[in-house]
Amino acid sequence: MFKSIKKSILKKINKRKQFFLFKQFISSGDGSFEVNWKNRFIILNENTSKTEFDRHYIYHPAWAARILSRIKPTVHYDISSFLSFSTIVSAFIPVKFYDYRPAALSLSNLDSNHADLTQLNFDDNSIPSLSCMHTVEHIGLGRYGDEIDFFGDFKAMKELARVLAPNGNLLFVTPVGKKNIIQFNAHRIYEKDFVIKRFEDFGLKLVEFSLIPELAEDGGLVIDPSPKLLNQQSYACGCFWFTK
């Protein structure tokens, strides 16, 4: 604890030294910027040898975007996935985004509306291109203001299968690990085969499964990972491509 505090203090002292070193160059500038220590906004932890990122949330939208580039839908529906996925995809494909807490987005080719994933307001067999990524594991745990419901994830999966059109594509992402676990009130973690079996029971079949392992040395997006690699995961990210 003391070492951590000491390290933080030393970093701040170093930043102050850097500021006054930087300020020495002001005379050679054109006066366009005010440079004053009182305006400081010190960032301490980004001087790293590599850019750090959340493996789940960088790789899974990349996985989904690559599939959309292959299937080329005329319009894509997304239910509560990472916002930047819908905003970027909408530059190329019209996107209809829905969330329990709708986002006030204003972009061409992008509609944003409310939806309750346990009772979607869409007709049966009506959506040909659908995604719901890193979302279902939260349903029913109350984290986002939704009602407590032990079977919330089951209801959500059933609804996704219900509204998917015949021959349609569902891109589904959720945490995966060695066994089914609920870490209340954050999320659930699922066994890969449990997810597949549940959607098969709802009339869907798996097209592709990709794993985002916990450790970078095990790969980025691993298509059809080995049972051995899957068995080493406690909180990895599973990317499931289903069709109906």
N, C-alpha and C positions, 0 to 999 in steps of 0.2 A: 504493500500500500504506500509506504513512505517513498520507495523507489519510483513508483508511478507519479506521485505528486512532484518529486524532485525533477523527474524527466520533463513534466509539463511546464514547470517553472523555467527550466533551462531553455525549452523551446520558445517560450514567450520572450525571454531575454534575447535570444538569437534573432527573433523576428523584429524586435525593437532596433537591434544593431543593423539589420538588413534595411529597415525603413530609413535610418539616417544615412546609410550608404547610398540608398536609392535617391535620397533628397539632394545629395551632392550634385546630381546631374540636372537639377531643375534649371540651373542657369543656362544650360545648353538647349532647353526646350523652348517652345513658342508661347508659353503662358496659358495654354488652353485649359489646363487642369489645376484646380486647387489641391495642393498636397500638404496635409497637416495631420499630425499624430492624433488629434482629437477626432478625426474622421475614420480612424482605423476600424477594420473589420477583419480581425486576425483569424486565419485558418491554420490549424496546427498539424493535422494528420493526413495531409495529401501529398507530402513529399516522400513518395514511395517509388520503388524501382519499377513497379508495374501498376497499371490501372486496375483497381479492385472493382468487383461487381458482384451482384447477387446472381448466382448461377441459374437458379430457377427462373427468375424474371427477365434475364437476358436471353437465355436459350429457348424457352418455350414459345415466345412470340415469333422468334426466328424460324422455329420448326413449323408453326402454323402458317406463317406467311409463305414459306416455300411450298407448302401443299396447295394453298390458294393459287399460287402462280402456275401450278400444274393443272388444277381442275377448272380454273378460270370461270367462276360463277358470275352471273349477270348482276346479282346482288347478294350480299352476305349479311347474315344476322348473327349478332354476338350478344351473349347474355352474361354481363357482369365480369368480363375478363379485364385484364390490365388495360387501362385507358389508352395508353400510347399505341397499343396494337390497333385498335379501331381507328384512331386518328391518322395513323400512317397508312394503313390499308385503304382508307377512304380516298386517298389521293389517286388510287388506281381502280378501286372497285367500290361502288356505292355500298355503304354500310348502315345498317339499322342497329343501334346499340340500345340495350335495355339493362336497367339496374334497379335493385330495390331502393337505392338512393340515387335517383337520376342525376347525371352530371350536366351542368350548364355549359355544354359545348356548342360552339358556333363555327361550323366549317362546312364548306360545300361537300356534297355527297355523303353527309353524315347526319343522321337523325338520332336524337337521344331521348329516350322515354322511360317511364316506370314499368317494372314488371316484377311479379312475385314468382320466383322460380318453382315454387311448389304448386302453382296454379296459373300457368301461362295462358294469356288471352289470345291464343292462336288456334286455328282449326287443326284437326287431326291431319297428319300427312301433308302439311302445307309448306314446309320450309326446306328448300333443296340444299342450302349451304348454311351450316350452323356451327357456332363455337361456344364453348363454356369452359373457361380455363382458370384453374386455381381458384375455384369458386365453390363448387358443391361441398367441399370438405368443411365449409363454414356453416352451411345451412342448418338452422335449428339450434345453434349454440348461443344465440343471443348477442354475438359479438358486434353485429352491425345493426342492432335494433330490431332484428327479426324475432319472432316468437320462439320460445324454447320448444323444441320438437325432436325427440330422439330419432324419429324416422324422417327427418327433414331431407337428408341426403337421398334416401330411397325415393321419396316423392319427387325430388328434383330430377333424378335420373330418369324416372318413369315419364315425367313430363317432356324431357328432351327427346326421348324415344318416340313419344306420342306425336309430337309436332313435326318430326323429321319426315320429309317426303320419301316415297319409295325411290331407291337408287340415290338418295341424298347422302350428304357427307356431314358427319359430326366430328369436330375436333374437340377432344375432351382431355383436360389436364388436371392432375391431382397429385398430392404427395403420395409416394409409395415406399414401402419398407418390407421388412421380414414378416410382420404380422399386423393385423388390424388393431389400431390404437386410437382412442379419443383423448386428445390433450386439451381438456376443457379450459377456457372457452375459446381457444385459438383455432383448432382445426382437428380433422381426422387424418389418419395415415392409413392407407389401404394396401393390402396385398394385390399384386398385379392381377392374378387369376380371379380374385374376388370381383374386381371391377369388370373384367371381361365376362364372367359368368352372369353378373347382374344385367348387363346390357344385352347379352344373348337371350336371357329370359324375357326381355322386352322386344325381341325380334330383330336385333342388330347383329352384325358380324364384324369382326376385327379385320381391318385392312393392313394396318401397320402399328407397331408399338415401338416407341423410342424412349430411352432412359437418359435422364440427366443425372449422372452419379453425384454423390456428395463430394467426392474428391476429384480435383482437376486432373490428377494423374491417371484417372480411370476414363478420361475422355470428356468431350463436350456433349454432343448428341450421339448416343450409341443406339443404332437401329438393331432391333432383335437381340438384346443383350443375353449373355449366357446366364443360366440359373445360378452359377457360382457368383457372378457379379451382383445379381439381384439379391442374393442371400447376404451380401455384405452391407446392404443399405438399411439405415434406420430412418432417414428422412431425405429420400431422393425425390426426383420429380418424374412422374410417368406421363408420357404423351401418347394418347390413344386416338387413332383414326378409325372411326366406325362408319359403316354404311348400312342402309336398310334394304 
